[in-house]
Amino acid sequence: MKRNKGKIINNLAFRVITPVLAIMFTIGIGMYLFVLSEVSDFIDMHRKNSMSEIAKDIYGICERNLQELRDSGSVANEKLVRIKRGRTLGAIEGYMTDNNFKGFIMEGSMEALKVGNFHSDFTGAIIKETRVSRAPLIMAYGTIKYYVIHFDFNPWEWEIFILRDAAAYDDLKNKVRFAYSATILILSVSVVLLLYYLTKAVKHPLDKILTPVRIGEMPEYKGIREFEFLSDSIRNMMIEKQRMMKQLVTEQKLKGIRVLASGVAHNFNNMLVGVLGYASLIDSKLMEAKKTDRPLQGQMLDEIQEYVNIIKSSSQNASRLAKELAELSKRRTIERSAAEPVDVNSIITTLSQMLVNTFSKSIEIIANLTENLPTIKGDAFQLEQALLNICINSKDAMPKGGKLIIETNVTNIAGRNPQYPYLKPGSYVTIKVSDTGIGMDEETLSHVFEPFFTTKPIDKGTGLGLATVYSIVKAHNGYVTAESSPDSGSVFIIYLPVANS
């Protein structure tokens, strides 16, 4: 489910259409609220105008009948006035019936006219509410809503209440809602067409360009001019990258050869200076004895013996350096047929015991080993040599004593992990060697695995120990990292692939 969800989210058309849909949804909601607001205001205004027109019509009926009395001079004739008022009520009732209006007319506390069947409680509520507010109101009678307007005809002391069914305005609302629904449908169709266009015009060309790039091949797209330009540009960049990588590899090889030649020359020159210097001293002593015809004895013999010992020591150092160079120069590979299952915990247990017996008692050796550690395939002797070189490096960094801790664990790398960009996905046995020594600064740390790089005195190290470690670990398809800072000790972590991963 998560994988499918990831594919959908990574889909170009989906990622492009999502913000479009979000924008259209926001616009749609805004339009809907705006339309409802505008329709509501329009209908409210239309209702008020309509109710006002009804009130004017009824008031006009009353006014015309009253004016006829005035014109005939019969205003003072009570009998004629009653007759005219009755005819006026009849005209109003006819007008309301013809136009499907309801209502009633109050004369004092008496009901002079009633059109429609209403309960007395409802008419009482209408009278109460409309006397508080003369503006048109909405009142419900059962399930039916009515617009109600109230006005007075003072000459005859009438209170006129007109009711109109609110459903009379539903047709207008329905037309507006239909128009809005049609707009939504048009927008939805537009989204589908936009998605189709993006798929055909953008997604397919990009897929044809990016698919070969993902597997390291060069894209060759022909079609839309802009995408052709993009494809050609990526192709040219990949060609240039390959050329620059080859150039970089060549430069790195030359740099390594220069460093190696310089280191060899420097180390052998230091040794040869000692050998030649003390050989010259021996020669001068022998010449002196020959001239004086004296036998070699006493102090002169002791001095010659000391010079010989120094020459012998320098020669042994030169021999050791040559041996380390030979080891380092070997192309370390572990053939599958020769590789054997290696129990890393067993190697560390044996190594720890040896370190306890050989290192200074001021250095505490601690081994924290994970139980049931998977085996790896490789050469146990080479791995032991690599770990020993790291431990010796840690020992030299703790001249006043400290702690040397060796830990094992299993690290699972899933996919491309930015924390481990140099490791392929899979399971790895990790060996962590940490110390509480003097540590290294950033500059020293950046050269720690380079051949002949050392911070030790000339007669204390050749600078090939950690370079050998790097070579052995790489031969096992693993990786080694180093972390350190001044006065905070150092940490070396070796990653070795599990045998069945």
C-alpha positions as CSV (number, residue, x, y, z in Angstrom):
1,M,0.0,0.0,0.0
2,K,2.8,2.4,1.0
3,R,4.7,1.5,-2.2
4,N,1.7,2.2,-4.4
5,K,1.0,5.4,-2.6
6,G,4.6,6.4,-3.2
7,K,4.3,5.7,-6.9
8,I,1.2,7.8,-7.1
9,I,2.8,10.8,-5.2
10,N,5.9,10.5,-7.4
11,N,3.8,10.5,-10.6
12,L,4.5,13.8,-12.4
13,A,0.9,14.3,-13.5
14,F,-0.4,13.7,-10.0
15,R,2.2,16.1,-8.5
16,V,1.2,18.8,-11.1
17,I,-2.5,18.2,-10.9
18,T,-2.7,18.2,-7.1
19,P,-2.0,21.9,-6.7
20,V,-4.3,22.6,-9.6
21,L,-7.1,20.6,-8.0
22,A,-6.4,22.4,-4.6
23,I,-6.6,25.8,-6.3
24,M,-9.7,24.8,-8.2
25,F,-11.3,23.4,-5.1
26,T,-10.5,26.6,-3.2
27,I,-11.9,28.7,-6.1
28,G,-15.0,26.4,-6.2
29,I,-15.7,26.8,-2.5
30,G,-15.1,30.5,-2.8
31,M,-17.5,30.7,-5.7
32,Y,-20.1,28.6,-3.9
33,L,-20.0,30.8,-0.8
34,F,-20.0,33.9,-3.0
35,V,-22.9,32.7,-5.1
36,L,-24.9,31.7,-2.1
37,S,-24.2,35.0,-0.5
38,E,-25.1,36.9,-3.6
39,V,-28.2,34.8,-4.3
40,S,-29.3,35.2,-0.8
41,D,-28.8,39.0,-0.9
42,F,-30.5,39.1,-4.4
43,I,-33.5,37.0,-3.3
44,D,-33.8,39.0,0.0
45,M,-33.8,42.3,-2.0
46,H,-36.2,40.8,-4.5
47,R,-38.5,39.6,-1.7
48,K,-38.4,43.0,0.0
49,N,-39.2,44.7,-3.3
50,S,-41.9,42.2,-4.1
51,M,-43.6,42.5,-0.7
52,S,-43.3,46.3,-0.9
53,E,-45.1,46.2,-4.2
54,I,-47.9,44.0,-2.8
55,A,-48.3,46.4,0.2
56,K,-48.4,49.4,-2.3
57,D,-51.1,47.6,-4.4
58,I,-53.3,46.9,-1.3
59,Y,-52.7,50.3,0.1
60,G,-53.7,51.7,-3.3
61,I,-57.0,49.8,-3.2
62,C,-57.8,51.3,0.1
63,E,-56.7,54.8,-1.0
64,R,-58.8,54.7,-4.2
65,N,-62.0,53.7,-2.4
66,L,-61.5,56.4,0.3
67,Q,-60.9,58.9,-2.5
68,E,-64.2,58.0,-4.2
69,L,-66.0,58.8,-0.9
70,R,-64.2,62.1,-0.7
71,D,-65.0,62.9,-4.3
72,S,-68.7,62.2,-3.7
73,G,-68.7,64.1,-0.5
74,S,-70.0,61.1,1.4
75,V,-67.2,60.9,4.0
76,A,-69.6,62.0,6.7
77,N,-72.3,59.5,5.7
78,E,-71.6,56.5,8.0
79,K,-73.9,54.2,6.0
80,L,-72.1,54.8,2.8
81,V,-68.7,54.6,4.5
82,R,-69.5,51.2,5.9
83,I,-70.6,50.0,2.4
84,K,-67.4,51.4,0.9
85,R,-65.3,49.8,3.5
86,G,-67.0,46.4,2.9
87,R,-66.4,46.8,-0.8
88,T,-62.8,47.7,-0.1
89,L,-62.3,44.5,2.0
90,G,-63.9,42.5,-0.9
91,A,-61.5,44.0,-3.4
92,I,-58.5,43.3,-1.2
93,E,-59.7,39.7,-0.7
94,G,-60.1,39.3,-4.4
95,Y,-56.6,40.7,-5.1
96,M,-55.1,38.3,-2.5
97,T,-57.0,35.3,-3.7
98,D,-56.0,36.0,-7.4
99,N,-52.4,36.3,-6.5
100,N,-52.3,33.4,-4.0
101,F,-51.6,35.6,-1.1
102,K,-52.7,35.1,2.5
103,G,-53.3,37.5,5.3
104,F,-55.7,39.3,7.5
105,I,-56.8,42.8,8.5
106,M,-57.3,43.9,12.1
107,E,-59.6,46.7,13.0
108,G,-58.7,47.4,16.7
109,S,-59.0,44.0,18.3
110,M,-61.4,42.7,15.8
111,E,-60.5,40.7,12.7
112,A,-62.1,42.6,9.7
113,L,-60.8,40.2,7.0
114,K,-59.0,36.8,6.9
115,V,-57.7,35.1,3.8
116,G,-56.3,31.6,4.5
117,N,-56.8,29.2,7.4
118,F,-54.5,30.1,10.3
119,H,-54.7,29.1,13.9
120,S,-55.3,32.0,16.2
121,D,-51.9,31.4,17.9
122,F,-50.1,31.9,14.6
123,T,-52.0,35.2,13.9
124,G,-51.2,36.3,17.4
125,A,-47.5,35.6,16.9
126,I,-47.6,37.5,13.6
127,I,-49.2,40.5,15.2
128,K,-46.7,40.4,18.1
129,E,-43.6,40.0,15.9
130,T,-44.5,42.5,13.2
131,R,-45.4,45.2,15.7
132,V,-41.9,44.9,17.1
133,S,-40.3,45.1,13.6
134,R,-42.0,46.7,10.6
135,A,-39.5,45.1,8.2
136,P,-40.6,42.0,6.3
137,L,-40.1,38.8,8.4
138,I,-39.9,35.1,7.7
139,M,-42.3,33.0,9.9
140,A,-43.1,29.3,9.8
141,Y,-46.5,27.8,10.0
142,G,-46.0,24.1,10.4
143,T,-43.7,23.1,7.6
144,I,-44.4,26.1,5.4
145,K,-42.5,29.3,5.6
146,Y,-44.1,32.7,4.8
147,Y,-42.7,36.1,4.1
148,V,-44.8,38.5,6.2
149,I,-45.3,42.3,5.9
150,H,-47.3,44.6,8.1
151,F,-48.6,48.1,7.4
152,D,-51.4,50.4,8.6
153,F,-54.2,52.2,6.8
154,N,-54.8,54.9,9.4
155,P,-58.0,56.6,7.9
156,W,-60.0,53.5,8.7
157,E,-57.7,52.3,11.6
158,W,-56.8,49.1,9.8
159,E,-53.6,46.9,10.5
160,I,-53.0,44.9,7.3
161,F,-50.9,41.7,7.5
162,I,-49.9,40.1,4.1
163,L,-48.3,36.6,3.9
164,R,-46.7,35.1,0.8
165,D,-45.4,31.5,0.6
166,A,-41.5,31.5,0.5
167,A,-41.7,28.7,-2.1
168,A,-42.6,31.3,-4.6
169,Y,-38.9,32.2,-4.7
170,D,-37.6,28.7,-5.0
171,D,-37.6,28.7,-8.7
172,L,-35.0,31.5,-8.7
173,K,-32.8,29.6,-6.3
174,N,-33.0,26.4,-8.3
175,K,-31.9,28.2,-11.5
176,V,-28.9,29.7,-9.7
177,R,-27.9,26.3,-8.3
178,F,-28.3,24.7,-11.7
179,A,-26.0,27.3,-13.2
180,Y,-23.4,26.7,-10.4
181,S,-23.6,22.9,-10.8
182,A,-23.0,23.3,-14.5
183,T,-20.0,25.5,-13.8
184,I,-18.6,22.8,-11.4
185,L,-19.1,20.1,-14.1
186,I,-17.3,22.2,-16.7
187,L,-14.4,22.8,-14.3
188,S,-14.2,19.0,-13.6
189,V,-14.1,18.2,-17.3
190,S,-11.4,20.8,-17.7
191,V,-9.4,19.1,-14.9
192,V,-9.7,15.7,-16.7
193,L,-8.6,17.3,-20.0
194,L,-5.7,19.0,-18.3
195,L,-4.6,15.7,-16.7
196,Y,-4.8,14.0,-20.1
197,Y,-2.8,16.8,-21.7
198,L,-0.1,16.7,-18.9
199,T,0.2,13.0,-19.3
200,K,0.6,13.1,-23.1
201,A,2.5,16.3,-23.5
202,V,4.7,16.3,-20.3
203,K,4.8,12.9,-18.5
204,H,5.5,10.6,-21.5
205,P,8.3,12.7,-22.9
206,L,9.9,13.1,-19.4
207,D,9.6,9.3,-18.8
208,K,11.4,8.6,-22.0
209,I,14.2,11.0,-20.9
210,L,14.4,10.1,-17.2
211,T,14.0,6.3,-17.5
212,P,17.4,5.7,-19.2
213,V,19.0,8.3,-16.9
214,R,17.9,6.3,-13.9
215,I,19.8,3.2,-15.1
216,G,22.8,5.2,-16.1
217,E,22.2,5.3,-19.9
218,M,22.0,8.3,-22.1
219,P,18.6,9.6,-23.2
220,E,17.7,9.9,-26.9
221,Y,14.3,11.6,-27.1
222,K,12.8,12.8,-30.4
223,G,9.6,14.7,-30.5
224,I,8.7,18.0,-28.8
225,R,11.4,20.5,-29.5
226,E,11.8,21.7,-25.9
227,F,12.2,18.1,-24.6
228,E,14.6,17.3,-27.4
229,F,16.8,20.2,-26.1
230,L,16.5,18.8,-22.5
231,S,17.4,15.3,-23.7
232,D,20.4,16.5,-25.7
233,S,21.6,18.7,-22.8
234,I,21.4,15.8,-20.3
235,R,23.2,13.6,-22.8
236,N,26.0,16.1,-23.2
237,M,26.3,16.6,-19.5
238,M,26.6,12.9,-19.0
239,I,29.3,12.6,-21.7
240,E,31.2,15.5,-20.0
241,K,30.8,13.9,-16.6
242,Q,32.2,10.6,-17.9
243,R,35.1,12.5,-19.4
244,M,35.8,14.5,-16.2
245,M,35.5,11.3,-14.1
246,K,38.1,9.6,-16.3
247,Q,40.3,12.6,-16.0
248,L,39.8,12.8,-12.2
249,V,40.7,9.1,-11.8
250,T,43.8,9.6,-13.9
251,E,44.8,12.6,-11.7
252,Q,44.1,10.6,-8.5
253,K,46.3,7.8,-9.8
254,L,49.1,10.1,-10.7
255,K,48.7,11.9,-7.3
256,G,48.9,8.5,-5.5
257,I,52.0,7.5,-7.5
258,R,53.6,10.9,-6.6
259,V,52.7,10.5,-2.9
260,L,54.0,6.9,-2.9
261,A,57.2,7.8,-4.7
262,S,57.8,10.8,-2.4
263,G,57.1,8.7,0.7
264,V,59.4,5.8,-0.4
265,A,62.2,8.3,-1.3
266,H,61.8,10.2,2.0
267,N,61.8,7.0,4.2
268,F,64.7,5.3,2.3
269,N,66.7,8.5,2.2
270,N,66.4,8.8,6.0
271,M,67.5,5.3,6.5
272,L,70.4,5.5,3.9
273,V,71.7,8.7,5.5
274,G,72.1,6.8,8.7
275,V,73.6,3.8,7.1
276,L,76.1,5.8,5.0
277,G,76.9,8.1,7.9
278,Y,77.8,5.4,10.3
279,A,79.5,3.4,7.5
280,S,81.8,6.4,7.0
281,L,82.5,6.6,10.7
282,I,83.5,2.9,10.7
283,D,85.7,3.5,7.6
284,S,87.4,6.4,9.3
285,K,88.0,4.3,12.5
286,L,89.5,1.4,10.4
287,M,91.7,3.8,8.4
288,E,93.0,5.3,11.7
289,A,93.8,1.9,13.1
290,K,95.5,0.9,9.8
291,K,97.7,4.0,9.8
292,T,98.7,3.6,13.4
293,D,99.1,-0.1,13.0
294,R,97.1,-0.7,16.2
295,P,94.7,-3.5,16.8
296,L,91.0,-2.7,17.3
297,Q,90.3,-3.0,21.0
298,G,88.8,-1.1,23.9
299,Q,86.8,2.0,23.3
300,M,87.4,2.0,19.6
301,L,86.0,-1.5,19.2
302,D,82.9,-0.5,21.3
303,E,82.3,2.5,19.1
304,I,82.6,0.4,15.9
305,Q,80.2,-2.2,17.4
306,E,77.7,0.6,18.2
307,Y,77.9,1.9,14.6
308,V,77.4,-1.6,13.2
309,N,74.3,-2.0,15.5
310,I,72.8,1.3,14.2
311,I,73.5,0.2,10.6
312,K,71.9,-3.1,11.3
313,S,68.8,-1.4,12.8
314,S,68.5,0.9,9.9
315,S,68.8,-2.0,7.5
316,Q,66.1,-3.9,9.4
317,N,63.8,-0.8,9.2
318,A,64.5,-0.6,5.5
319,S,63.6,-4.3,5.1
320,R,60.4,-3.8,7.1
321,L,59.4,-0.9,5.0
322,A,60.1,-2.8,1.8
323,K,57.9,-5.7,3.2
324,E,55.1,-3.3,4.0
325,L,55.3,-1.7,0.6
326,A,55.1,-5.2,-1.0
327,E,52.0,-6.0,1.1
328,L,50.4,-2.7,0.3
329,S,51.1,-3.0,-3.4
330,K,49.4,-6.4,-3.6
331,R,46.0,-6.2,-5.4
332,R,44.0,-7.4,-2.4
333,T,41.0,-9.4,-3.6
334,I,39.2,-12.2,-1.9
335,E,38.3,-14.9,-4.5
336,R,34.8,-16.4,-3.9
337,S,36.3,-19.9,-4.0
338,A,39.0,-19.0,-1.5
339,A,36.7,-16.9,0.8
340,E,35.6,-18.7,4.0
341,P,32.9,-18.0,6.6
342,V,34.5,-15.8,9.2
343,D,33.2,-15.4,12.8
344,V,34.1,-11.8,13.6
345,N,33.4,-12.2,17.3
346,S,35.9,-15.1,17.5
347,I,38.6,-12.9,15.9
348,I,38.0,-10.1,18.3
349,T,38.0,-12.4,21.3
350,T,41.4,-13.8,20.4
351,L,42.7,-10.4,19.5
352,S,41.5,-8.8,22.8
353,Q,43.3,-11.5,24.8
354,M,46.5,-10.8,22.9
355,L,46.2,-7.1,23.4
356,V,45.6,-7.5,27.2
357,N,48.9,-9.5,27.4
358,T,50.9,-7.2,25.2
359,F,49.6,-3.6,25.7
360,S,50.5,-1.5,28.8
361,K,48.4,-2.3,31.9
362,S,47.3,1.4,31.8
363,I,45.2,0.7,28.8
364,E,41.9,-1.1,29.5
365,I,40.7,-3.4,26.8
366,I,36.9,-3.7,26.5
367,A,35.1,-6.0,24.1
368,N,31.3,-5.5,23.7
369,L,30.2,-8.2,21.3
370,T,26.7,-8.8,19.9
371,E,25.6,-12.3,20.4
372,N,24.6,-14.5,17.4
373,L,26.5,-12.2,15.0
374,P,26.1,-13.3,11.3
375,T,29.2,-14.6,9.6
376,I,31.0,-12.8,6.8
377,K,33.0,-14.3,3.9
378,G,36.7,-13.4,3.7
379,D,40.1,-14.0,5.1
380,A,40.3,-14.2,8.9
381,F,44.1,-13.5,9.0
382,Q,43.8,-10.3,6.9
383,L,40.9,-9.0,9.1
384,E,42.9,-9.7,12.2
385,Q,45.8,-7.8,10.8
386,A,43.6,-4.8,9.9
387,L,42.1,-4.7,13.4
388,L,45.5,-5.1,15.0
389,N,46.8,-2.1,13.0
390,I,43.9,0.0,14.2
391,C,44.4,-1.1,17.8
392,I,48.2,-0.3,17.6
393,N,47.3,3.2,16.3
394,S,44.9,3.7,19.2
395,K,47.6,2.5,21.7
396,D,50.0,5.0,20.4
397,A,47.4,7.7,20.8
398,M,47.1,6.9,24.6
399,P,50.7,7.2,26.0
400,K,49.3,7.8,29.5
401,G,46.7,5.1,29.3
402,G,43.0,5.0,28.6
403,K,40.3,2.8,27.2
404,L,40.3,0.8,24.0
405,I,36.7,-0.4,23.2
406,I,35.9,-2.9,20.5
407,E,32.2,-3.4,19.6
408,T,30.3,-5.5,17.1
409,N,26.8,-5.0,15.7
410,V,24.6,-5.5,12.7
411,T,23.5,-2.5,10.5
412,N,20.8,-2.9,7.9
413,I,21.0,-0.5,4.9
414,A,17.7,-0.1,3.1
415,G,17.8,1.6,-0.3
416,R,19.8,4.7,-0.8
417,N,20.7,6.1,2.7
418,P,22.2,9.6,2.8
419,Q,24.0,8.6,6.0
420,Y,25.7,5.7,4.2
421,P,26.0,6.8,0.5
422,Y,29.0,4.5,0.0
423,L,27.2,1.3,1.0
424,K,24.9,-0.9,-1.1
425,P,21.6,-2.0,0.4
426,G,21.9,-5.0,2.6
427,S,23.0,-6.2,6.0
428,Y,26.5,-5.4,7.4
429,V,28.5,-6.6,10.3
430,T,30.0,-3.5,11.9
431,I,33.2,-3.4,14.0
432,K,33.6,-0.2,16.0
433,V,37.0,0.5,17.5
434,S,37.1,3.6,19.8
435,D,39.7,5.0,22.1
436,T,40.1,7.8,24.6
437,G,43.4,9.1,23.2
438,I,44.6,12.5,22.0
439,G,42.4,12.4,18.9
440,M,43.0,14.1,15.5
441,D,42.2,17.4,14.1
442,E,40.2,17.8,10.8
443,E,43.3,18.1,8.6
444,T,44.9,15.0,10.0
445,L,41.7,13.0,9.8
446,S,41.3,13.8,6.1
447,H,44.6,12.1,5.3
448,V,44.4,9.2,7.8
449,F,44.1,6.4,5.2
450,E,46.8,7.8,2.9
451,P,50.1,5.8,2.5
452,F,53.1,7.3,4.3
453,F,51.0,9.9,6.1
454,T,51.9,9.7,9.8
455,T,52.2,12.1,12.7
456,K,54.7,9.8,14.5
457,P,58.4,10.4,14.6
458,I,60.4,8.9,11.7
459,D,61.7,5.9,13.7
460,K,58.2,5.2,15.2
461,G,56.1,4.5,12.1
462,T,56.0,4.3,8.3
463,G,52.4,5.6,7.8
464,L,51.3,2.4,6.1
465,G,49.3,0.8,8.9
466,L,45.9,2.5,8.3
467,A,46.5,2.4,4.5
468,T,46.8,-1.4,4.8
469,V,43.5,-1.4,6.9
470,Y,41.7,0.4,4.1
471,S,43.1,-2.0,1.5
472,I,42.0,-5.1,3.4
473,V,38.5,-3.8,4.1
474,K,38.0,-2.8,0.5
475,A,39.1,-6.3,-0.6
476,H,36.2,-7.6,1.5
477,N,33.7,-5.3,-0.3
478,G,33.4,-3.3,2.9
479,Y,34.0,0.2,4.0
480,V,35.9,1.9,6.9
481,T,35.3,5.3,8.4
482,A,37.2,7.4,10.9
483,E,35.8,10.0,13.3
484,S,37.9,12.1,15.7
485,S,38.5,15.5,17.2
486,P,41.4,16.8,19.4
487,D,41.3,15.5,23.0
488,S,38.1,13.5,22.3
489,G,39.6,10.2,21.1
490,S,39.1,8.4,17.8
491,V,36.4,6.1,16.4
492,F,37.0,3.6,13.5
493,I,34.0,1.8,12.1
494,I,34.4,-1.1,9.6
495,Y,31.4,-2.3,7.6
496,L,31.6,-5.9,6.2
497,P,28.7,-7.4,4.2
498,V,26.9,-10.4,5.8
499,A,27.7,-13.6,4.0
500,N,24.1,-14.3,2.8
501,S,23.1,-10.6,2.0
